[in-house]
Amino acid sequence: MITMQDSLGAVNIPTHAYYGINTRRALENFPITNYQLHPELIKSLAMVKKAAAFANERDLEAKAPGIFKHIVNACDSIINGSYHEHFVVDPIQGGAGTSLNMNANEVIANIALVEMGHEKHSHEIVHPNDHVNMSQSTNDVIPTAARICIRKLLDELLTTMAMMCTVFREKSDEFDEIVKMGRTHLQDAVPIRLGQEFDAYRRVIERDIARINNTGNYLFEINLGATAVGTALNANPRYIREVIEHLREISDIPNLRRCESLVDGTQNTDCFTEVSAALKICAVNMSKIANDLRLMASGPHCGLGEITLEKLQPGSSIMPEKVNPIIPELINQVAFQVIGNDLTVSLASEAGQFELNVMQPVLVYNLIQSVGMMNNAFRVFGERCVSRIRLTKRNIARIKENVDNSPIIATALAPYIGYERAGAIARIALSENTTALDICLTDDTLMKRLGGEETIRKILDPDSMTRMGERLEGEEDA
């Protein structure tokens, strides 16, 4: 152990640790979640510190010649995945993220010191605050790193969602000729094609992609250079001009731009709230899709039994051969978590006061969790569930039987014979266990009124009933 001293007293630091006294105090004060920081957040922090070092190069060399390149090398090591085990503070912490910022400052300083051939914690040579944190504050470093981290994670999520869209499109094409009974209120409705249902799933995901991407664009606006309250106190004007240029190159995010008002960018967290809301909407939509698949696959022998999900693992410790829809169930549960996270983000965003929102640690933690969970779950959903949905002979027979025997088919007669008469035919079909088509074909009055057998069969053709909207779309396109 190494004993370090500050104005609050002495603290023991493990000899192997690259963090220092501030981090150690945070470990004692915030033993909250026992979760590790997300690797992408650690990398994003190092990117911010590297950009700051480049923008501060002249001032750094004037203060302590030779340390600039070692600070940059230390940041590169972290960006490349090394030393992450020394970022040990809890994701949820008091202090608006100061503990996380100091954790980064201390680790970077000590990596630089060791590279220079000095003992760790030799702060008279490389100081966590004076050198690594030069021209910065927690209040601009943490929001900037969070924006970079979340934007990169969103890009991964959007890629996964595009894959899901492709899978749903393929299934829509594959199932386009399958006519089944639609359902409203969980009750029989008029016919629809299974492909149309899957196409609707694709379209809502496409809207979610656009919504998430659009809201995520606000994450490109960063307040780096604001320092404590947005007034840029202690930051060289040259640094403020140059630091974002360096950060664009280091992060490979060319769209990064400075907030029009650094005070606004430091006070407000609405960009995070908006992203969280878009994620929540997407999670709600995905949960609805998962519910549909669970219902269509229910049974499979005593339920709807319209589609077959791949058997992935045994579903019961007591019932042999029972298999459950585990991936749709997973999507439901992820959605519940994301919805809860959105509430946390909203409350945290609302709780800011004056020049800073000190609740950003919990806000950022929940956003990162939501994006990560959604990305992982959606990838599994696309690869292990949707892409493997199939129709067995039993499914096709069940779907056909439902369509053939549904009295709701009589709905198509209403424009020709009126709502009341069509309803009477549906009731007769239901009570006498026959079909609307059979009733019409055996009723001379209806045969004459409707124009004969060929016309009646066209009116009551289930596939034709599903294509009225498509014909209208074709006319509009023409």
C-alpha positions in Angstrom: 0.0 0.0 0.0 1.0 3.6 -0.6 -0.1 6.4 1.7 -1.2 9.6 0.1 -2.2 12.8 1.8 -4.6 15.6 0.8 -6.4 18.4 2.7 -8.9 15.9 4.1 -6.2 13.5 5.5 -4.3 10.4 4.6 -5.6 7.5 2.4 -4.0 4.2 1.5 -3.7 3.3 -2.2 -2.9 -0.2 -3.5 0.6 -0.4 -4.9 -0.5 -1.8 -8.2 -3.2 0.9 -8.7 -2.8 3.6 -11.4 -5.6 5.7 -9.8 -4.9 8.0 -6.8 -6.4 9.5 -3.7 -9.5 11.1 -5.3 -10.5 7.9 -6.8 -9.9 6.0 -3.6 -12.1 8.4 -1.7 -14.8 7.9 -4.3 -14.6 4.1 -3.9 -15.3 4.5 -0.2 -18.1 7.0 -0.7 -19.9 5.4 -3.6 -20.1 1.6 -3.3 -23.5 1.7 -5.0 -24.1 -0.5 -8.1 -21.0 -2.7 -8.2 -21.1 -2.2 -12.0 -18.1 -1.3 -14.0 -18.0 1.8 -16.2 -18.8 1.1 -19.9 -15.6 0.6 -21.9 -16.8 3.1 -24.5 -17.3 5.8 -21.9 -13.7 5.2 -20.6 -12.4 5.5 -24.2 -14.4 8.6 -24.8 -13.0 10.2 -21.7 -9.5 9.4 -22.9 -10.3 11.0 -26.3 -11.4 14.2 -24.6 -8.2 14.2 -22.5 -6.1 13.6 -25.6 -7.8 16.4 -27.6 -7.3 18.7 -24.6 -3.6 17.8 -24.5 -3.1 18.7 -28.1 -4.9 22.0 -27.7 -2.8 22.7 -24.6 0.5 21.5 -26.1 2.2 24.9 -26.0 1.1 25.6 -22.5 2.0 22.1 -21.3 5.5 22.3 -22.7 5.9 25.7 -21.2 5.0 24.4 -17.7 6.7 21.0 -17.9 8.8 20.3 -21.0 8.5 16.8 -22.3 5.3 15.7 -20.7 2.9 16.4 -23.6 3.7 13.3 -25.6 3.5 11.1 -22.6 0.1 12.3 -21.7 -1.0 11.7 -25.3 0.6 8.2 -25.2 -1.3 7.4 -22.0 -4.6 8.5 -23.6 -3.8 6.3 -26.6 -3.2 3.3 -24.4 -6.6 3.8 -22.8 -8.3 4.3 -26.2 -6.8 1.1 -27.3 -8.3 -0.8 -24.4 -5.5 -0.9 -21.8 -5.7 0.2 -18.2 -9.5 0.0 -18.1 -9.4 -2.0 -14.9 -8.1 1.1 -13.1 -11.2 3.0 -13.9 -13.0 1.8 -10.8 -15.4 4.5 -9.6 -19.1 3.5 -9.5 -21.2 4.7 -12.5 -23.6 6.4 -10.0 -21.9 8.9 -7.9 -22.4 12.3 -6.3 -20.5 15.3 -7.6 -21.7 15.5 -11.2 -19.0 13.1 -12.3 -16.0 14.7 -10.6 -14.9 11.3 -9.3 -14.9 9.9 -12.8 -13.0 12.9 -14.2 -10.5 12.6 -11.4 -10.2 8.9 -11.9 -9.2 9.6 -15.6 -6.8 12.4 -14.6 -5.0 10.2 -12.1 -4.7 7.1 -14.3 -3.5 9.2 -17.3 -1.0 11.0 -15.1 0.4 7.8 -13.6 0.7 6.0 -16.9 2.6 9.0 -18.2 4.9 9.0 -15.1 5.7 5.3 -15.5 6.4 5.8 -19.2 8.8 8.6 -18.3 10.6 6.4 -15.8 9.2 7.9 -12.6 7.3 6.5 -9.7 3.5 6.7 -9.8 2.0 9.6 -8.0 5.0 11.8 -8.6 2.7 14.7 -9.2 5.3 17.4 -9.0 6.3 16.0 -12.5 2.9 15.2 -14.0 -0.1 16.5 -12.1 -3.6 15.1 -12.6 -5.2 18.6 -12.3 -2.5 21.0 -13.4 -1.5 19.0 -16.5 -4.0 16.3 -17.5 -7.0 18.5 -16.6 -5.6 21.7 -17.9 -8.2 24.1 -19.4 -11.0 21.7 -18.3 -13.6 21.1 -15.7 -15.7 18.0 -14.9 -18.6 20.1 -16.1 -17.5 20.1 -19.7 -15.4 16.9 -19.8 -18.1 14.5 -18.6 -20.9 15.8 -20.8 -18.6 15.8 -23.8 -17.4 12.3 -23.2 -20.9 11.1 -22.5 -22.1 12.5 -25.8 -19.3 10.9 -27.7 -19.9 7.5 -26.0 -23.7 7.5 -26.5 -23.4 8.6 -30.1 -21.0 5.8 -30.9 -23.3 3.3 -29.1 -26.3 4.7 -31.0 -24.5 4.1 -34.3 -24.1 0.4 -33.3 -27.7 0.2 -32.3 -28.9 1.8 -35.6 -26.8 -0.8 -37.5 -28.4 -3.6 -35.6 -31.9 -2.1 -36.3 -31.1 -1.9 -40.0 -30.3 -5.6 -39.9 -33.7 -6.2 -38.2 -35.4 -4.2 -40.9 -33.8 -6.4 -43.6 -34.9 -9.6 -41.8 -38.5 -8.3 -41.5 -38.5 -7.3 -45.1 -37.4 -10.8 -46.1 -40.1 -12.4 -44.0 -42.7 -10.0 -45.4 -41.8 -11.1 -48.9 -41.7 -14.8 -47.9 -45.2 -14.6 -46.2 -46.8 -12.3 -48.7 -49.2 -14.9 -50.2 -50.4 -16.2 -46.8 -53.9 -14.9 -46.1 -54.9 -15.1 -42.4 -57.6 -13.6 -40.2 -56.8 -10.2 -38.9 -57.6 -9.4 -35.3 -58.7 -6.3 -33.4 -59.4 -6.3 -29.7 -58.0 -9.9 -29.8 -61.2 -10.8 -31.7 -61.6 -12.0 -35.3 -61.5 -9.2 -37.9 -61.3 -9.1 -41.7 -58.5 -10.9 -43.6 -54.9 -9.7 -43.8 -51.8 -11.2 -45.3 -49.1 -12.3 -42.9 -46.7 -10.5 -45.2 -48.6 -7.3 -44.6 -48.2 -7.7 -40.8 -44.5 -8.2 -41.1 -44.2 -5.3 -43.5 -45.8 -3.1 -40.9 -43.3 -4.3 -38.3 -40.5 -3.3 -40.7 -42.0 0.1 -41.2 -42.3 1.0 -37.6 -38.7 0.0 -37.0 -37.7 2.2 -39.9 -39.4 5.2 -38.2 -37.6 4.3 -35.0 -34.3 4.4 -36.8 -35.1 7.8 -38.2 -36.3 9.1 -34.9 -33.3 7.8 -32.9 -30.9 9.1 -35.5 -32.5 12.6 -35.6 -32.6 13.0 -31.9 -29.0 11.7 -31.7 -27.8 14.5 -33.9 -28.1 16.9 -30.9 -25.3 14.8 -29.3 -22.9 16.3 -31.8 -23.2 19.7 -29.9 -20.6 19.7 -27.1 -19.7 22.2 -24.4 -15.9 21.4 -24.2 -14.2 24.6 -23.4 -17.0 25.8 -21.1 -15.0 24.8 -18.0 -17.1 25.2 -14.8 -20.2 27.2 -15.7 -19.9 27.9 -19.4 -17.9 31.1 -19.1 -14.6 29.3 -20.2 -12.8 30.5 -17.0 -9.1 29.3 -17.0 -9.2 28.1 -20.6 -6.9 29.7 -23.1 -8.9 31.2 -26.1 -6.6 29.3 -28.4 -7.5 26.1 -26.6 -11.2 26.7 -27.1 -10.7 27.3 -30.8 -8.6 24.2 -31.3 -9.8 21.5 -28.9 -12.9 20.5 -30.9 -10.9 20.3 -34.1 -8.6 17.8 -32.4 -11.5 15.9 -30.9 -13.2 15.5 -34.3 -10.1 13.8 -35.6 -9.4 11.7 -32.5 -13.0 10.5 -32.1 -13.6 10.1 -35.8 -16.8 12.0 -35.4 -16.6 14.9 -38.0 -20.0 16.3 -37.0 -18.9 17.4 -33.5 -19.5 21.1 -33.0 -19.4 23.6 -30.2 -22.6 24.6 -28.6 -23.8 28.1 -29.7 -23.9 28.9 -26.0 -21.5 27.2 -23.7 -23.6 28.3 -20.7 -26.7 26.6 -22.3 -24.6 23.5 -23.1 -23.4 23.2 -19.5 -26.8 23.9 -17.8 -29.2 21.7 -19.9 -29.4 18.0 -20.6 -32.4 18.0 -23.0 -30.4 16.3 -25.7 -30.1 13.2 -23.4 -33.8 13.4 -22.5 -34.8 13.5 -26.2 -32.6 10.5 -27.1 -34.0 8.6 -24.1 -37.6 9.3 -25.2 -36.8 8.0 -28.7 -35.3 4.9 -27.2 -38.4 4.4 -25.1 -40.7 4.7 -28.1 -38.6 2.2 -30.0 -38.7 -0.2 -27.0 -42.5 0.1 -26.8 -42.8 -0.6 -30.5 -40.6 -3.6 -30.3 -42.4 -5.0 -27.3 -45.7 -4.8 -29.2 -44.1 -6.8 -32.1 -42.8 -9.3 -29.6 -46.3 -9.6 -28.1 -47.8 -10.3 -31.6 -45.2 -13.0 -32.3 -45.9 -14.7 -28.9 -49.6 -14.7 -29.7 -49.3 -16.0 -33.2 -46.9 -18.7 -32.0 -49.1 -19.6 -29.0 -50.0 -23.2 -28.4 -48.5 -24.5 -30.6 -51.3 -27.1 -30.7 -53.9 -25.5 -28.4 -53.4 -21.8 -29.2 -53.4 -19.7 -32.3 -50.5 -21.7 -33.8 -50.1 -19.5 -36.9 -46.3 -19.3 -36.9 -43.5 -21.5 -35.6 -40.6 -20.0 -33.6 -37.4 -22.0 -33.5 -36.9 -24.2 -30.5 -33.9 -22.8 -28.6 -34.0 -24.4 -25.2 -36.3 -26.4 -22.9 -39.0 -24.3 -21.4 -40.0 -26.2 -18.3 -38.4 -28.1 -15.4 -41.5 -30.2 -15.0 -43.2 -30.5 -18.4 -41.2 -32.5 -21.0 -40.9 -31.0 -24.5 -42.4 -27.7 -23.5 -40.7 -24.9 -25.4 -41.3 -21.2 -24.7 -41.0 -18.0 -26.8 -37.9 -16.9 -24.9 -36.6 -14.3 -27.3 -39.9 -12.3 -27.6 -40.1 -12.5 -23.8 -36.6 -11.1 -23.7 -37.7 -8.2 -25.8 -40.6 -7.5 -23.5 -38.4 -7.4 -20.5 -35.8 -5.2 -22.2 -38.6 -2.8 -23.1 -39.7 -2.6 -19.5 -36.2 -1.7 -18.4 -35.8 0.9 -21.1 -39.1 2.5 -20.2 -38.0 2.6 -16.5 -34.6 4.1 -17.6 -36.4 6.8 -19.5 -38.3 7.9 -16.4 -35.0 8.0 -14.5 -33.4 10.1 -17.3 -36.4 12.5 -17.2 -36.2 12.9 -13.5 -32.5 13.4 -13.5 -32.7 16.0 -16.3 -35.4 17.9 -14.5 -33.4 17.9 -11.3 -30.7 20.3 -12.6 -30.3 23.7 -10.9 -28.8 26.9 -12.2 -25.5 26.4 -14.1 -25.1 22.6 -13.9 -27.1 19.4 -13.8 -25.4 17.4 -11.0 -27.5 14.3 -11.8 -25.6 13.5 -15.0 -24.0 10.3 -13.6 -27.3 8.5 -13.2 -28.7 10.0 -16.4 -25.7 8.8 -18.5 -25.6 5.4 -16.8 -29.2 4.8 -17.7 -28.9 5.9 -21.3 -25.8 3.8 -21.8 -27.6 0.8 -20.3 -30.7 1.3 -22.5 -28.7 1.6 -25.7 -26.5 -1.4 -24.9 -29.4 -3.6 -23.8 -31.4 -2.7 -26.9 -28.5 -3.4 -29.2 -27.8 -6.8 -27.7 -31.5 -7.8 -27.5 -32.3 -6.6 -31.0 -29.4 -8.5 -32.5 -30.5 -11.7 -30.8 -34.2 -11.0 -31.8 -33.2 -10.6 -35.5 -30.8 -13.4 -35.7 -32.3 -16.1 -33.4 -36.0 -15.3 -33.6 -37.4 -13.4 -36.6 -35.0 -14.8 -39.2 -35.9 -18.3 -38.1 -39.7 -18.0 -38.1 -41.3 -20.5 -40.4 -44.7 -21.9 -41.4 -45.2 -25.6 -40.9 -48.0 -27.6 -42.6 -49.9 -27.4 -39.3 -49.5 -23.6 -39.3 -50.8 -23.2 -42.9 -53.7 -25.6 -42.2 -54.7 -23.7 -39.1 -54.5 -20.3 -40.9 -56.6 -21.7 -43.8 -59.2 -23.2 -41.5 -59.6 -19.9 -39.7 -60.1 -18.0 -42.9 -62.4 -20.5 -44.5 -64.6 -20.7 -41.4 -64.7 -17.1 -40.3 -68.2 -15.5 -40.5 -66.4 -12.1 -40.5 -65.8 -12.7 -44.2 -69.4 -11.5 -44.7 -68.1 -7.9 -44.0 -67.2 -7.7 -47.7 -70.9 -8.0 -48.6 -71.9 -4.9 -46.7 -71.3 -2.4 -49.6 -73.6 -4.5 -51.8 -76.4 -5.7 -49.4 -76.0 -3.4 -46.4 -74.6 -3.8 -42.9 -77.7 -5.4 -41.4 -78.1 -8.1 -44.1 -74.4 -8.8 -44.1 -74.6 -9.2 -40.3 -77.5 -11.6 -40.6 -75.4 -13.8 -43.0 -72.5 -13.8 -40.5 -74.8 -14.8 -37.7 -76.3 -17.6 -39.7 -72.9 -18.8 -40.7 -71.9 -18.9 -37.1 -75.0 -20.6 -35.8 -75.2 -23.2 -38.6 -71.5 -23.9 -38.8 -71.3 -23.0 -42.5 -69.7 -20.1 -44.4 -70.9 -16.8 -45.9 -70.0 -18.1 -49.3 -72.1 -21.2 -49.0 -75.1 -19.1 -47.7 -74.8 -16.7 -50.7 -74.5 -19.5 -53.2 -77.6 -21.3 -51.9 -79.8 -18.2 -51.7 -81.4 -17.4 -55.1 -82.2 -13.8 -54.0 -78.6 -13.1 -53.1 -77.3 -14.8 -56.2 -79.4 -12.6 -58.3 -78.7 -9.4 -56.4 -75.0 -9.9 -56.3 -74.6 -10.9 -59.9 -74.1 -14.7 -59.8 -71.5 -17.1 -58.5 -68.5 -15.7 -60.2 -69.1 -12.2 -58.7 -69.9 -13.6 -55.3 -66.7 -15.6 -55.2 -64.7 -12.4 -56.2 -66.4 -10.4 -53.5 -65.7 -13.0 -50.8 -62.2 -13.9 -52.0 -60.0 -13.4 -48.8 -56.9 -12.6 -50.8 -58.7 -9.9 -52.8 -60.0 -8.3 -49.5 -56.3 -7.8 -48.4 -55.4 -5.9 -51.6 -57.8 -3.0 -51.7 -55.4 -0.6 -50.1 -52.6 -1.6 -52.5 -54.8 -1.0 -55.5 -55.5 2.5 -54.1 -51.8 3.1 -53.6 -51.2 2.1 -57.2 -53.8 4.5 -58.5 -52.3 7.3 -56.5 -48.9 6.5 -57.8 -50.2 6.6 -61.4 
